[in-house]
Amino acid sequence: MSATDDKIFINVTIDIAASTLQTIVETAKQIAGTDDKGIYRIDTAEKVNEMVSAFLKKYDFDKYVNNMDNYKR
């Protein structure tokens, strides 16, 4: 996508390993740390969104979807 392309937000269901989700949650909590009451203030669902979106951008999802072979199961 070029810098001028519009982006939209979509909600999807994806399959990931439970261990992957656990890693994201634990790492996000470590980075965020706790507040003065010992409570983590991090939206872990949003962190999953950020991680998946960054992965799709890094590995050129636009190019992937333009290859018809990737639509075959």
PDB file with SEQRES, HELIX, SHEET and CRYST1 records, atoms N, CA, C and O in Angstrom:
SEQRES   1 A   73  MET SER ALA THR ASP ASP LYS ILE PHE ILE ASN VAL THR          
SEQRES   2 A   73  ILE ASP ILE ALA ALA SER THR LEU GLN THR ILE VAL GLU          
SEQRES   3 A   73  THR ALA LYS GLN ILE ALA GLY THR ASP ASP LYS GLY ILE          
SEQRES   4 A   73  TYR ARG ILE ASP THR ALA GLU LYS VAL ASN GLU MET VAL          
SEQRES   5 A   73  SER ALA PHE LEU LYS LYS TYR ASP PHE ASP LYS TYR VAL          
SEQRES   6 A   73  ASN ASN MET ASP ASN TYR LYS ARG                              
HELIX    1 AA1 ALA A   18  ALA A   32  1                                  15    
HELIX    2 AA2 THR A   44  LYS A   58  1                                  15    
HELIX    3 AA3 PHE A   61  VAL A   65  1                                   5    
HELIX    4 AA4 MET A   68  TYR A   71  5                                   4    
CRYST1    1.000    1.000    1.000  90.00  90.00  90.00 P 1           1          
ATOM      1  N   MET A   1       0.826  -1.175   0.000  1.00  0.00           N  
ATOM      2  CA  MET A   1       0.000   0.000   0.000  1.00  0.00           C  
ATOM      3  C   MET A   1       0.869   1.236   0.000  1.00  0.00           C  
ATOM      4  O   MET A   1       1.868   1.297   0.716  1.00  0.00           O  
ATOM      5  N   SER A   2       0.506   2.200  -0.780  1.00  0.00           N  
ATOM      6  CA  SER A   2       1.263   3.444  -0.763  1.00  0.00           C  
ATOM      7  C   SER A   2       0.777   4.312   0.388  1.00  0.00           C  
ATOM      8  O   SER A   2      -0.264   4.035   0.985  1.00  0.00           O  
ATOM      9  N   ALA A   3       1.520   5.348   0.693  1.00  0.00           N  
ATOM     10  CA  ALA A   3       1.185   6.208   1.818  1.00  0.00           C  
ATOM     11  C   ALA A   3      -0.152   6.916   1.624  1.00  0.00           C  
ATOM     12  O   ALA A   3      -0.757   7.363   2.598  1.00  0.00           O  
ATOM     13  N   THR A   4      -0.618   7.024   0.393  1.00  0.00           N  
ATOM     14  CA  THR A   4      -1.866   7.729   0.140  1.00  0.00           C  
ATOM     15  C   THR A   4      -3.089   6.816   0.138  1.00  0.00           C  
ATOM     16  O   THR A   4      -4.215   7.304   0.048  1.00  0.00           O  
ATOM     17  N   ASP A   5      -2.891   5.491   0.235  1.00  0.00           N  
ATOM     18  CA  ASP A   5      -4.019   4.565   0.251  1.00  0.00           C  
ATOM     19  C   ASP A   5      -4.812   4.716   1.536  1.00  0.00           C  
ATOM     20  O   ASP A   5      -4.251   4.897   2.617  1.00  0.00           O  
ATOM     21  N   ASP A   6      -6.142   4.636   1.393  1.00  0.00           N  
ATOM     22  CA  ASP A   6      -6.990   4.621   2.578  1.00  0.00           C  
ATOM     23  C   ASP A   6      -6.893   3.263   3.241  1.00  0.00           C  
ATOM     24  O   ASP A   6      -6.686   2.244   2.581  1.00  0.00           O  
ATOM     25  N   LYS A   7      -7.043   3.263   4.529  1.00  0.00           N  
ATOM     26  CA  LYS A   7      -7.036   2.009   5.277  1.00  0.00           C  
ATOM     27  C   LYS A   7      -8.370   1.901   5.995  1.00  0.00           C  
ATOM     28  O   LYS A   7      -8.973   2.901   6.386  1.00  0.00           O  
ATOM     29  N   ILE A   8      -8.813   0.669   6.159  1.00  0.00           N  
ATOM     30  CA  ILE A   8     -10.029   0.418   6.907  1.00  0.00           C  
ATOM     31  C   ILE A   8      -9.725  -0.575   8.010  1.00  0.00           C  
ATOM     32  O   ILE A   8      -8.775  -1.352   7.916  1.00  0.00           O  
ATOM     33  N   PHE A   9     -10.520  -0.546   9.034  1.00  0.00           N  
ATOM     34  CA  PHE A   9     -10.392  -1.510  10.107  1.00  0.00           C  
ATOM     35  C   PHE A   9     -11.446  -2.580   9.892  1.00  0.00           C  
ATOM     36  O   PHE A   9     -12.607  -2.270   9.625  1.00  0.00           O  
ATOM     37  N   ILE A  10     -11.040  -3.851  10.008  1.00  0.00           N  
ATOM     38  CA  ILE A  10     -11.975  -4.958   9.904  1.00  0.00           C  
ATOM     39  C   ILE A  10     -11.802  -5.858  11.113  1.00  0.00           C  
ATOM     40  O   ILE A  10     -10.719  -5.947  11.691  1.00  0.00           O  
ATOM     41  N   ASN A  11     -12.865  -6.510  11.479  1.00  0.00           N  
ATOM     42  CA  ASN A  11     -12.802  -7.509  12.547  1.00  0.00           C  
ATOM     43  C   ASN A  11     -12.841  -8.868  11.891  1.00  0.00           C  
ATOM     44  O   ASN A  11     -13.717  -9.153  11.075  1.00  0.00           O  
ATOM     45  N   VAL A  12     -11.889  -9.704  12.251  1.00  0.00           N  
ATOM     46  CA  VAL A  12     -11.806 -11.040  11.675  1.00  0.00           C  
ATOM     47  C   VAL A  12     -11.518 -12.049  12.782  1.00  0.00           C  
ATOM     48  O   VAL A  12     -11.088 -11.696  13.880  1.00  0.00           O  
ATOM     49  N   THR A  13     -11.761 -13.279  12.464  1.00  0.00           N  
ATOM     50  CA  THR A  13     -11.390 -14.367  13.351  1.00  0.00           C  
ATOM     51  C   THR A  13     -10.193 -15.065  12.734  1.00  0.00           C  
ATOM     52  O   THR A  13     -10.234 -15.461  11.569  1.00  0.00           O  
ATOM     53  N   ILE A  14      -9.132 -15.218  13.503  1.00  0.00           N  
ATOM     54  CA  ILE A  14      -7.937 -15.892  13.003  1.00  0.00           C  
ATOM     55  C   ILE A  14      -7.582 -17.034  13.944  1.00  0.00           C  
ATOM     56  O   ILE A  14      -7.916 -17.015  15.128  1.00  0.00           O  
ATOM     57  N   ASP A  15      -6.912 -18.005  13.401  1.00  0.00           N  
ATOM     58  CA  ASP A  15      -6.439 -19.133  14.191  1.00  0.00           C  
ATOM     59  C   ASP A  15      -4.979 -18.889  14.557  1.00  0.00           C  
ATOM     60  O   ASP A  15      -4.123 -18.762  13.682  1.00  0.00           O  
ATOM     61  N   ILE A  16      -4.706 -18.824  15.848  1.00  0.00           N  
ATOM     62  CA  ILE A  16      -3.329 -18.764  16.325  1.00  0.00           C  
ATOM     63  C   ILE A  16      -3.211 -19.745  17.481  1.00  0.00           C  
ATOM     64  O   ILE A  16      -4.201 -20.091  18.126  1.00  0.00           O  
ATOM     65  N   ALA A  17      -2.017 -20.175  17.724  1.00  0.00           N  
ATOM     66  CA  ALA A  17      -1.778 -21.101  18.829  1.00  0.00           C  
ATOM     67  C   ALA A  17      -2.022 -20.383  20.156  1.00  0.00           C  
ATOM     68  O   ALA A  17      -1.755 -19.189  20.293  1.00  0.00           O  
ATOM     69  N   ALA A  18      -2.527 -21.123  21.112  1.00  0.00           N  
ATOM     70  CA  ALA A  18      -2.741 -20.565  22.451  1.00  0.00           C  
ATOM     71  C   ALA A  18      -1.428 -20.034  23.016  1.00  0.00           C  
ATOM     72  O   ALA A  18      -1.416 -19.023  23.719  1.00  0.00           O  
ATOM     73  N   SER A  19      -0.343 -20.703  22.716  1.00  0.00           N  
ATOM     74  CA  SER A  19       0.965 -20.268  23.214  1.00  0.00           C  
ATOM     75  C   SER A  19       1.376 -18.923  22.604  1.00  0.00           C  
ATOM     76  O   SER A  19       2.054 -18.123  23.249  1.00  0.00           O  
ATOM     77  N   THR A  20       0.964 -18.684  21.368  1.00  0.00           N  
ATOM     78  CA  THR A  20       1.265 -17.405  20.722  1.00  0.00           C  
ATOM     79  C   THR A  20       0.526 -16.281  21.427  1.00  0.00           C  
ATOM     80  O   THR A  20       1.104 -15.235  21.722  1.00  0.00           O  
ATOM     81  N   LEU A  21      -0.747 -16.502  21.695  1.00  0.00           N  
ATOM     82  CA  LEU A  21      -1.526 -15.500  22.415  1.00  0.00           C  
ATOM     83  C   LEU A  21      -0.950 -15.264  23.800  1.00  0.00           C  
ATOM     84  O   LEU A  21      -0.864 -14.123  24.253  1.00  0.00           O  
ATOM     85  N   GLN A  22      -0.559 -16.323  24.468  1.00  0.00           N  
ATOM     86  CA  GLN A  22       0.024 -16.203  25.803  1.00  0.00           C  
ATOM     87  C   GLN A  22       1.314 -15.378  25.751  1.00  0.00           C  
ATOM     88  O   GLN A  22       1.555 -14.549  26.629  1.00  0.00           O  
ATOM     89  N   THR A  23       2.128 -15.599  24.743  1.00  0.00           N  
ATOM     90  CA  THR A  23       3.372 -14.834  24.595  1.00  0.00           C  
ATOM     91  C   THR A  23       3.089 -13.357  24.389  1.00  0.00           C  
ATOM     92  O   THR A  23       3.740 -12.508  24.997  1.00  0.00           O  
ATOM     93  N   ILE A  24       2.119 -13.043  23.534  1.00  0.00           N  
ATOM     94  CA  ILE A  24       1.769 -11.638  23.288  1.00  0.00           C  
ATOM     95  C   ILE A  24       1.305 -10.974  24.583  1.00  0.00           C  
ATOM     96  O   ILE A  24       1.749  -9.876  24.919  1.00  0.00           O  
ATOM     97  N   VAL A  25       0.412 -11.643  25.303  1.00  0.00           N  
ATOM     98  CA  VAL A  25      -0.130 -11.078  26.536  1.00  0.00           C  
ATOM     99  C   VAL A  25       0.971 -10.885  27.571  1.00  0.00           C  
ATOM    100  O   VAL A  25       1.070  -9.815  28.171  1.00  0.00           O  
ATOM    101  N   GLU A  26       1.787 -11.889  27.787  1.00  0.00           N  
ATOM    102  CA  GLU A  26       2.850 -11.790  28.796  1.00  0.00           C  
ATOM    103  C   GLU A  26       3.878 -10.720  28.435  1.00  0.00           C  
ATOM    104  O   GLU A  26       4.316  -9.963  29.302  1.00  0.00           O  
ATOM    105  N   THR A  27       4.261 -10.653  27.176  1.00  0.00           N  
ATOM    106  CA  THR A  27       5.250  -9.658  26.748  1.00  0.00           C  
ATOM    107  C   THR A  27       4.677  -8.254  26.860  1.00  0.00           C  
ATOM    108  O   THR A  27       5.364  -7.341  27.319  1.00  0.00           O  
ATOM    109  N   ALA A  28       3.426  -8.068  26.447  1.00  0.00           N  
ATOM    110  CA  ALA A  28       2.784  -6.752  26.546  1.00  0.00           C  
ATOM    111  C   ALA A  28       2.692  -6.306  27.998  1.00  0.00           C  
ATOM    112  O   ALA A  28       2.902  -5.132  28.302  1.00  0.00           O  
ATOM    113  N   LYS A  29       2.380  -7.238  28.896  1.00  0.00           N  
ATOM    114  CA  LYS A  29       2.300  -6.908  30.315  1.00  0.00           C  
ATOM    115  C   LYS A  29       3.671  -6.521  30.861  1.00  0.00           C  
ATOM    116  O   LYS A  29       3.778  -5.591  31.660  1.00  0.00           O  
ATOM    117  N   GLN A  30       4.716  -7.225  30.439  1.00  0.00           N  
ATOM    118  CA  GLN A  30       6.069  -6.892  30.893  1.00  0.00           C  
ATOM    119  C   GLN A  30       6.471  -5.498  30.437  1.00  0.00           C  
ATOM    120  O   GLN A  30       7.064  -4.731  31.195  1.00  0.00           O  
ATOM    121  N   ILE A  31       6.143  -5.179  29.191  1.00  0.00           N  
ATOM    122  CA  ILE A  31       6.511  -3.876  28.643  1.00  0.00           C  
ATOM    123  C   ILE A  31       5.729  -2.760  29.329  1.00  0.00           C  
ATOM    124  O   ILE A  31       6.294  -1.722  29.673  1.00  0.00           O  
ATOM    125  N   ALA A  32       4.428  -2.973  29.528  1.00  0.00           N  
ATOM    126  CA  ALA A  32       3.572  -1.945  30.132  1.00  0.00           C  
ATOM    127  C   ALA A  32       3.867  -1.746  31.610  1.00  0.00           C  
ATOM    128  O   ALA A  32       3.816  -0.628  32.124  1.00  0.00           O  
ATOM    129  N   GLY A  33       4.174  -2.840  32.281  1.00  0.00           N  
ATOM    130  CA  GLY A  33       4.381  -2.750  33.724  1.00  0.00           C  
ATOM    131  C   GLY A  33       3.070  -2.485  34.452  1.00  0.00           C  
ATOM    132  O   GLY A  33       2.006  -2.406  33.838  1.00  0.00           O  
ATOM    133  N   THR A  34       3.166  -2.351  35.757  1.00  0.00           N  
ATOM    134  CA  THR A  34       1.971  -2.128  36.562  1.00  0.00           C  
ATOM    135  C   THR A  34       1.906  -0.679  37.017  1.00  0.00           C  
ATOM    136  O   THR A  34       2.908   0.037  37.040  1.00  0.00           O  
ATOM    137  N   ASP A  35       0.696  -0.270  37.378  1.00  0.00           N  
ATOM    138  CA  ASP A  35       0.551   1.066  37.941  1.00  0.00           C  
ATOM    139  C   ASP A  35       0.876   1.018  39.437  1.00  0.00           C  
ATOM    140  O   ASP A  35       1.340  -0.007  39.937  1.00  0.00           O  
ATOM    141  N   ASP A  36       0.638   2.106  40.140  1.00  0.00           N  
ATOM    142  CA  ASP A  36       0.996   2.157  41.558  1.00  0.00           C  
ATOM    143  C   ASP A  36       0.184   1.206  42.428  1.00  0.00           C  
ATOM    144  O   ASP A  36       0.535   0.960  43.582  1.00  0.00           O  
ATOM    145  N   LYS A  37      -0.912   0.665  41.869  1.00  0.00           N  
ATOM    146  CA  LYS A  37      -1.733  -0.310  42.603  1.00  0.00           C  
ATOM    147  C   LYS A  37      -1.413  -1.746  42.188  1.00  0.00           C  
ATOM    148  O   LYS A  37      -2.056  -2.688  42.652  1.00  0.00           O  
ATOM    149  N   GLY A  38      -0.418  -1.910  41.313  1.00  0.00           N  
ATOM    150  CA  GLY A  38      -0.029  -3.246  40.872  1.00  0.00           C  
ATOM    151  C   GLY A  38      -0.905  -3.809  39.761  1.00  0.00           C  
ATOM    152  O   GLY A  38      -0.903  -5.015  39.515  1.00  0.00           O  
ATOM    153  N   ILE A  39      -1.656  -2.935  39.088  1.00  0.00           N  
ATOM    154  CA  ILE A  39      -2.579  -3.360  38.031  1.00  0.00           C  
ATOM    155  C   ILE A  39      -1.973  -3.056  36.666  1.00  0.00           C  
ATOM    156  O   ILE A  39      -1.423  -1.979  36.437  1.00  0.00           O  
ATOM    157  N   TYR A  40      -2.088  -4.030  35.765  1.00  0.00           N  
ATOM    158  CA  TYR A  40      -1.628  -3.827  34.391  1.00  0.00           C  
ATOM    159  C   TYR A  40      -2.685  -3.030  33.631  1.00  0.00           C  
ATOM    160  O   TYR A  40      -3.866  -3.378  33.659  1.00  0.00           O  
ATOM    161  N   ARG A  41      -2.272  -1.980  32.963  1.00  0.00           N  
ATOM    162  CA  ARG A  41      -3.182  -1.149  32.176  1.00  0.00           C  
ATOM    163  C   ARG A  41      -2.798  -1.269  30.702  1.00  0.00           C  
ATOM    164  O   ARG A  41      -2.209  -0.358  30.119  1.00  0.00           O  
ATOM    165  N   ILE A  42      -3.143  -2.406  30.119  1.00  0.00           N  
ATOM    166  CA  ILE A  42      -2.807  -2.664  28.717  1.00  0.00           C  
ATOM    167  C   ILE A  42      -3.973  -3.385  28.072  1.00  0.00           C  
ATOM    168  O   ILE A  42      -4.549  -4.306  28.651  1.00  0.00           O  
ATOM    169  N   ASP A  43      -4.314  -2.958  26.869  1.00  0.00           N  
ATOM    170  CA  ASP A  43      -5.369  -3.621  26.102  1.00  0.00           C  
ATOM    171  C   ASP A  43      -4.697  -4.719  25.284  1.00  0.00           C  
ATOM    172  O   ASP A  43      -4.163  -4.463  24.205  1.00  0.00           O  
ATOM    173  N   THR A  44      -4.728  -5.933  25.803  1.00  0.00           N  
ATOM    174  CA  THR A  44      -4.009  -7.027  25.142  1.00  0.00           C  
ATOM    175  C   THR A  44      -4.648  -7.410  23.812  1.00  0.00           C  
ATOM    176  O   THR A  44      -3.949  -7.867  22.908  1.00  0.00           O  
ATOM    177  N   ALA A  45      -5.968  -7.233  23.671  1.00  0.00           N  
ATOM    178  CA  ALA A  45      -6.616  -7.505  22.386  1.00  0.00           C  
ATOM    179  C   ALA A  45      -6.108  -6.523  21.337  1.00  0.00           C  
ATOM    180  O   ALA A  45      -5.874  -6.904  20.190  1.00  0.00           O  
ATOM    181  N   GLU A  46      -5.939  -5.268  21.721  1.00  0.00           N  
ATOM    182  CA  GLU A  46      -5.402  -4.275  20.789  1.00  0.00           C  
ATOM    183  C   GLU A  46      -3.943  -4.590  20.454  1.00  0.00           C  
ATOM    184  O   GLU A  46      -3.494  -4.336  19.337  1.00  0.00           O  
ATOM    185  N   LYS A  47      -3.211  -5.137  21.410  1.00  0.00           N  
ATOM    186  CA  LYS A  47      -1.818  -5.510  21.138  1.00  0.00           C  
ATOM    187  C   LYS A  47      -1.764  -6.631  20.109  1.00  0.00           C  
ATOM    188  O   LYS A  47      -0.884  -6.629  19.248  1.00  0.00           O  
ATOM    189  N   VAL A  48      -2.692  -7.593  20.178  1.00  0.00           N  
ATOM    190  CA  VAL A  48      -2.763  -8.649  19.159  1.00  0.00           C  
ATOM    191  C   VAL A  48      -3.035  -8.004  17.802  1.00  0.00           C  
ATOM    192  O   VAL A  48      -2.397  -8.360  16.811  1.00  0.00           O  
ATOM    193  N   ASN A  49      -3.966  -7.069  17.749  1.00  0.00           N  
ATOM    194  CA  ASN A  49      -4.255  -6.352  16.510  1.00  0.00           C  
ATOM    195  C   ASN A  49      -2.996  -5.687  15.962  1.00  0.00           C  
ATOM    196  O   ASN A  49      -2.693  -5.807  14.775  1.00  0.00           O  
ATOM    197  N   GLU A  50      -2.271  -4.991  16.821  1.00  0.00           N  
ATOM    198  CA  GLU A  50      -1.051  -4.309  16.393  1.00  0.00           C  
ATOM    199  C   GLU A  50      -0.020  -5.295  15.856  1.00  0.00           C  
ATOM    200  O   GLU A  50       0.615  -5.041  14.832  1.00  0.00           O  
ATOM    201  N   MET A  51       0.144  -6.415  16.544  1.00  0.00           N  
ATOM    202  CA  MET A  51       1.135  -7.407  16.134  1.00  0.00           C  
ATOM    203  C   MET A  51       0.780  -8.022  14.779  1.00  0.00           C  
ATOM    204  O   MET A  51       1.642  -8.147  13.909  1.00  0.00           O  
ATOM    205  N   VAL A  52      -0.476  -8.404  14.602  1.00  0.00           N  
ATOM    206  CA  VAL A  52      -0.897  -9.011  13.336  1.00  0.00           C  
ATOM    207  C   VAL A  52      -0.791  -7.988  12.213  1.00  0.00           C  
ATOM    208  O   VAL A  52      -0.315  -8.316  11.126  1.00  0.00           O  
ATOM    209  N   SER A  53      -1.227  -6.757  12.455  1.00  0.00           N  
ATOM    210  CA  SER A  53      -1.153  -5.719  11.425  1.00  0.00           C  
ATOM    211  C   SER A  53       0.294  -5.443  11.019  1.00  0.00           C  
ATOM    212  O   SER A  53       0.589  -5.283   9.835  1.00  0.00           O  
ATOM    213  N   ALA A  54       1.192  -5.388  12.000  1.00  0.00           N  
ATOM    214  CA  ALA A  54       2.607  -5.155  11.700  1.00  0.00           C  
ATOM    215  C   ALA A  54       3.184  -6.311  10.885  1.00  0.00           C  
ATOM    216  O   ALA A  54       3.969  -6.095   9.961  1.00  0.00           O  
ATOM    217  N   PHE A  55       2.792  -7.533  11.229  1.00  0.00           N  
ATOM    218  CA  PHE A  55       3.251  -8.708  10.486  1.00  0.00           C  
ATOM    219  C   PHE A  55       2.788  -8.648   9.032  1.00  0.00           C  
ATOM    220  O   PHE A  55       3.570  -8.901   8.116  1.00  0.00           O  
ATOM    221  N   LEU A  56       1.521  -8.315   8.825  1.00  0.00           N  
ATOM    222  CA  LEU A  56       0.978  -8.246   7.466  1.00  0.00           C  
ATOM    223  C   LEU A  56       1.678  -7.175   6.637  1.00  0.00           C  
ATOM    224  O   LEU A  56       1.931  -7.367   5.448  1.00  0.00           O  
ATOM    225  N   LYS A  57       1.985  -6.061   7.264  1.00  0.00           N  
ATOM    226  CA  LYS A  57       2.695  -4.994   6.559  1.00  0.00           C  
ATOM    227  C   LYS A  57       4.132  -5.411   6.251  1.00  0.00           C  
ATOM    228  O   LYS A  57       4.614  -5.232   5.132  1.00  0.00           O  
ATOM    229  N   LYS A  58       4.804  -5.964   7.249  1.00  0.00           N  
ATOM    230  CA  LYS A  58       6.211  -6.349   7.089  1.00  0.00           C  
ATOM    231  C   LYS A  58       6.389  -7.387   5.979  1.00  0.00           C  
ATOM    232  O   LYS A  58       7.345  -7.322   5.205  1.00  0.00           O  
ATOM    233  N   TYR A  59       5.475  -8.328   5.909  1.00  0.00           N  
ATOM    234  CA  TYR A  59       5.608  -9.408   4.935  1.00  0.00           C  
ATOM    235  C   TYR A  59       4.735  -9.209   3.703  1.00  0.00           C  
ATOM    236  O   TYR A  59       4.405 -10.173   3.013  1.00  0.00           O  
ATOM    237  N   ASP A  60       4.359  -7.967   3.425  1.00  0.00           N  
ATOM    238  CA  ASP A  60       3.710  -7.535   2.186  1.00  0.00           C  
ATOM    239  C   ASP A  60       2.448  -8.338   1.845  1.00  0.00           C  
ATOM    240  O   ASP A  60       2.392  -9.035   0.832  1.00  0.00           O  
ATOM    241  N   PHE A  61       1.448  -8.221   2.710  1.00  0.00           N  
ATOM    242  CA  PHE A  61       0.178  -8.912   2.501  1.00  0.00           C  
ATOM    243  C   PHE A  61      -0.475  -8.491   1.187  1.00  0.00           C  
ATOM    244  O   PHE A  61      -1.147  -9.299   0.547  1.00  0.00           O  
ATOM    245  N   ASP A  62      -0.287  -7.234   0.777  1.00  0.00           N  
ATOM    246  CA  ASP A  62      -0.846  -6.773  -0.509  1.00  0.00           C  
ATOM    247  C   ASP A  62      -0.317  -7.617  -1.666  1.00  0.00           C  
ATOM    248  O   ASP A  62      -1.081  -8.009  -2.548  1.00  0.00           O  
ATOM    249  N   LYS A  63       0.975  -7.895  -1.665  1.00  0.00           N  
ATOM    250  CA  LYS A  63       1.570  -8.728  -2.713  1.00  0.00           C  
ATOM    251  C   LYS A  63       1.002 -10.150  -2.637  1.00  0.00           C  
ATOM    252  O   LYS A  63       0.702 -10.763  -3.661  1.00  0.00           O  
ATOM    253  N   TYR A  64       0.862 -10.658  -1.427  1.00  0.00           N  
ATOM    254  CA  TYR A  64       0.340 -12.014  -1.217  1.00  0.00           C  
ATOM    255  C   TYR A  64      -1.063 -12.155  -1.801  1.00  0.00           C  
ATOM    256  O   TYR A  64      -1.350 -13.142  -2.479  1.00  0.00           O  
ATOM    257  N   VAL A  65      -1.937 -11.188  -1.550  1.00  0.00           N  
ATOM    258  CA  VAL A  65      -3.319 -11.309  -2.034  1.00  0.00           C  
ATOM    259  C   VAL A  65      -3.430 -11.109  -3.544  1.00  0.00           C  
ATOM    260  O   VAL A  65      -4.441 -11.469  -4.147  1.00  0.00           O  
ATOM    261  N   ASN A  66      -2.415 -10.548  -4.141  1.00  0.00           N  
ATOM    262  CA  ASN A  66      -2.436 -10.372  -5.602  1.00  0.00           C  
ATOM    263  C   ASN A  66      -1.983 -11.619  -6.355  1.00  0.00           C  
ATOM    264  O   ASN A  66      -2.025 -11.644  -7.585  1.00  0.00           O  
ATOM    265  N   ASN A  67      -1.555 -12.645  -5.640  1.00  0.00           N  
ATOM    266  CA  ASN A  67      -1.135 -13.891  -6.252  1.00  0.00           C  
ATOM    267  C   ASN A  67      -2.297 -14.887  -6.191  1.00  0.00           C  
ATOM    268  O   ASN A  67      -2.664 -15.344  -5.109  1.00  0.00           O  
ATOM    269  N   MET A  68      -2.868 -15.220  -7.332  1.00  0.00           N  
ATOM    270  CA  MET A  68      -4.022 -16.100  -7.385  1.00  0.00           C  
ATOM    271  C   MET A  68      -3.752 -17.478  -6.775  1.00  0.00           C  
ATOM    272  O   MET A  68      -4.672 -18.112  -6.258  1.00  0.00           O  
ATOM    273  N   ASP A  69      -2.531 -17.938  -6.828  1.00  0.00           N  
ATOM    274  CA  ASP A  69      -2.191 -19.254  -6.257  1.00  0.00           C  
ATOM    275  C   ASP A  69      -2.474 -19.295  -4.754  1.00  0.00           C  
ATOM    276  O   ASP A  69      -2.737 -20.366  -4.208  1.00  0.00           O  
ATOM    277  N   ASN A  70      -2.425 -18.165  -4.094  1.00  0.00           N  
ATOM    278  CA  ASN A  70      -2.655 -18.139  -2.649  1.00  0.00           C  
ATOM    279  C   ASN A  70      -4.128 -18.310  -2.267  1.00  0.00           C  
ATOM    280  O   ASN A  70      -4.446 -18.445  -1.086  1.00  0.00           O  
ATOM    281  N   TYR A  71      -5.023 -18.304  -3.247  1.00  0.00           N  
ATOM    282  CA  TYR A  71      -6.439 -18.489  -2.985  1.00  0.00           C  
ATOM    283  C   TYR A  71      -6.845 -19.957  -3.044  1.00  0.00           C  
ATOM    284  O   TYR A  71      -7.950 -20.322  -2.641  1.00  0.00           O  
ATOM    285  N   LYS A  72      -5.953 -20.784  -3.542  1.00  0.00           N  
ATOM    286  CA  LYS A  72      -6.254 -22.216  -3.656  1.00  0.00           C  
ATOM    287  C   LYS A  72      -5.970 -22.901  -2.333  1.00  0.00           C  
ATOM    288  O   LYS A  72      -4.985 -22.595  -1.661  1.00  0.00           O  
ATOM    289  N   ARG A  73      -6.824 -23.813  -1.971  1.00  0.00           N  
ATOM    290  CA  ARG A  73      -6.642 -24.563  -0.725  1.00  0.00           C  
ATOM    291  C   ARG A  73      -6.078 -25.906  -1.016  1.00  0.00           C  
ATOM    292  O   ARG A  73      -5.851 -26.693  -0.097  1.00  0.00           O  
TER     293      ARG A  73                                                      
END                                                                             
